[in-house]
Amino acid sequence: MIKYITPWFLPKEEFKYWDLYSDKFINHFFGDGDKYEKIVWFHPSEYNRIIEDSQAFEKIKNMCNLEIWLGNFNDNNPSCVINWPTWTWLSSYDNFTKYEKIYNPPVDKLYTCLNRKSKYWRGMLLDEFAKNDLIDDGYLSWHDIAVSDNHLPYKPYPFKYFDNQQRALDDIHTSDLPYGNEGFIIQGNYYERGFVHILPEAIVDDTMYMGNKFAQALLHCRPFLGLATKNSHMKLKELGFELYDELFNYEFDNEDKIETRVKGITENLINIKSENYNSLLHEIKNKLEYNKYHFINLIKNKNNVPKEFWDIDSTIPNMNYFKSIVDKCTN
């Protein structure tokens, strides 16, 4: 018998064990490993912290035959990992087809930048925008939702220029949609009224990941700049996407320090701040449409779904959620 753990669907009472890498966490979720042929940690998203502490990771592997599903673009995952980097794109496309629509409004601001959780580097980005008088030039959200990054304690950014006041574009708390908005589901035409989409991703260290924000920028046909892992834009180019070299200098993408990447993104915005955004949008129309349909073709390709997924019994609790989205998007 195989034990499946699907973290997105854990009952609330189980989150009291969610002190990642603690003995409490390890024993609760993996302590009965000798009773099962295998324990599968099924979480094919940007969540990669389960493999980052080598000591705890080895302890878990010694307790059970472990299989972990992740969703990054890394080539150096441990051997027990099954990687599904396009799962988040599949779920984003599913949300897009169910809940979103194309507005095609005139572009009237320089950028759009959505920040639901107040990650340290997102604060750094907004502080740099404020330093360069860019805050009012975009559609910007900042909900100041302080959350720890799994095992890492929450670290607030020490603002010097940004006022750290909450800014909302959608009502993320009372929506009847299945997620909070501004990062998951887009409801208003403000999203397309910003020209460049700034993507402050959930991960900016050594795990290559471009998720919901990236998917939305492509599906709504907007150019983007990602505050993500080093060389993320080059990785996207390897995956067949076209970059907007006529607009941006991508040298920042190769920088080790997050601070330098933040400054590079800001400088790119400053360089086009005085341009006619609607004219620029027209000039790159063909590239925007290519990237959108290349994205759709990637997620519709069944070869991009791990072959092991097709063998999972759909009667396993919560697994039908994943299978229904895959079936819809790939057929």
Beta strands, then each sheet from edge to edge (+ up, - down):
strand 1: 2-5
strand 2: 38-42
strand 3: 66-70
strand 4: 81-83
strand 5: 109-113
strand 6: 138-140
strand 7: 194-200
strand 8: 224-227
sheet 1: 1+ 2+ 3+ 4+
sheet 2: 6+ 5+ 7+ 8+
end
